[in-house]
Amino acid sequence: MGVPRVLSDEEIAENLAELPGWERKGDEITRTYEIRYHAAVAAIVTIADRSRRIQHHADLDLRIDHLRATVTTHDAGHRLTAADFDLAHRIDAIVAAHQALPLD
């Protein structure tokens, strides 16, 4: 398996347009979610499981009332590839599903 193809700035902008809330910071994309702590913990477990299955992982930063996800492709020299945007879509869906769960 070779090195994933790095996206151009134009391709990155096009992909970001389909991901409200995500922003580019250098060669990463990141999003911060407002989410209660226990819901975020559950979301992290699901994100980790999905990431293991697709062999692509996000950096996740958990705080008391928010979760920040940061994505880049390590195998491409910490640059952005299509896999990053696929993972971002998956993370959005997972976080949305966990925010809908009762927390009490």
C-alpha positions as CSV (number, residue, x, y, z in Angstrom):
1,M,0.0,0.0,0.0
2,G,1.5,3.3,-1.1
3,V,1.4,6.8,0.4
4,P,-2.1,8.4,0.1
5,R,-2.5,11.2,-2.4
6,V,-2.3,14.6,-0.8
7,L,-5.1,17.0,-1.7
8,S,-4.6,20.3,-3.3
9,D,-5.7,23.5,-1.6
10,E,-8.7,23.7,-4.0
11,E,-9.7,20.1,-3.2
12,I,-9.4,20.8,0.5
13,A,-11.6,23.9,0.2
14,E,-14.2,21.9,-1.7
15,N,-14.3,19.2,0.9
16,L,-14.4,21.7,3.8
17,A,-17.5,23.3,2.2
18,E,-19.3,19.9,2.8
19,L,-18.3,19.9,6.5
20,P,-20.0,22.7,8.4
21,G,-18.1,23.5,11.6
22,W,-14.8,22.1,10.5
23,E,-11.9,24.4,9.7
24,R,-8.4,24.0,8.3
25,K,-5.5,24.8,10.5
26,G,-2.4,24.3,8.4
27,D,-2.2,20.6,7.3
28,E,-5.0,19.5,9.7
29,I,-8.8,19.9,9.9
30,T,-10.4,20.4,13.2
31,R,-13.8,20.8,14.8
32,T,-14.9,21.5,18.4
33,Y,-18.2,20.1,19.5
34,E,-20.2,21.3,22.5
35,I,-21.1,18.1,24.2
36,R,-21.7,16.9,27.8
37,Y,-18.8,15.0,29.3
38,H,-20.3,11.5,29.5
39,A,-21.7,11.7,26.0
40,A,-18.3,12.7,24.7
41,V,-16.7,9.7,26.4
42,A,-19.2,7.4,24.7
43,A,-18.6,9.1,21.4
44,I,-14.8,8.7,21.8
45,V,-15.2,5.0,22.3
46,T,-17.2,4.7,19.1
47,I,-14.8,6.9,17.2
48,A,-11.9,4.8,18.3
49,D,-13.7,1.6,17.2
50,R,-14.5,3.0,13.8
51,S,-11.0,4.4,13.4
52,R,-9.5,1.0,14.1
53,R,-11.7,-0.5,11.5
54,I,-10.7,2.0,8.7
55,Q,-7.1,2.3,9.9
56,H,-7.3,6.1,10.2
57,H,-7.3,7.9,13.5
58,A,-8.2,11.4,14.8
59,D,-6.5,13.3,17.6
60,L,-9.3,13.8,20.2
61,D,-9.2,16.3,23.0
62,L,-11.8,15.9,25.7
63,R,-12.8,18.7,28.1
64,I,-15.6,19.1,30.6
65,D,-18.1,20.5,28.1
66,H,-16.5,20.0,24.7
67,L,-14.7,17.6,22.4
68,R,-12.2,18.7,19.8
69,A,-11.3,16.4,16.9
70,T,-8.3,17.0,14.7
71,V,-7.6,15.0,11.6
72,T,-4.5,14.7,9.3
73,T,-3.0,11.7,7.4
74,H,0.2,10.7,9.2
75,D,1.2,8.3,6.4
76,A,1.2,11.3,4.0
77,G,3.6,13.4,6.0
78,H,0.9,14.9,8.2
79,R,-0.9,16.3,5.1
80,L,-4.6,16.2,4.2
81,T,-6.0,13.4,2.1
82,A,-9.5,12.2,1.1
83,A,-9.3,9.8,4.1
84,D,-9.3,12.8,6.5
85,F,-12.6,14.1,5.1
86,D,-14.2,10.7,5.2
87,L,-13.2,10.4,8.9
88,A,-14.5,13.9,9.6
89,H,-18.0,12.9,8.2
90,R,-17.9,9.8,10.3
91,I,-17.0,11.7,13.4
92,D,-19.9,14.2,12.8
93,A,-22.4,11.4,12.6
94,I,-21.0,9.7,15.7
95,V,-21.1,12.8,17.8
96,A,-24.6,13.7,16.6
97,A,-25.8,10.2,17.6
98,H,-24.3,10.4,21.0
99,Q,-25.6,13.9,21.8
100,A,-29.1,12.5,21.3
101,L,-28.7,9.9,24.0
102,P,-30.1,10.6,27.5
103,L,-27.2,11.4,29.9
104,D,-29.0,11.1,33.3
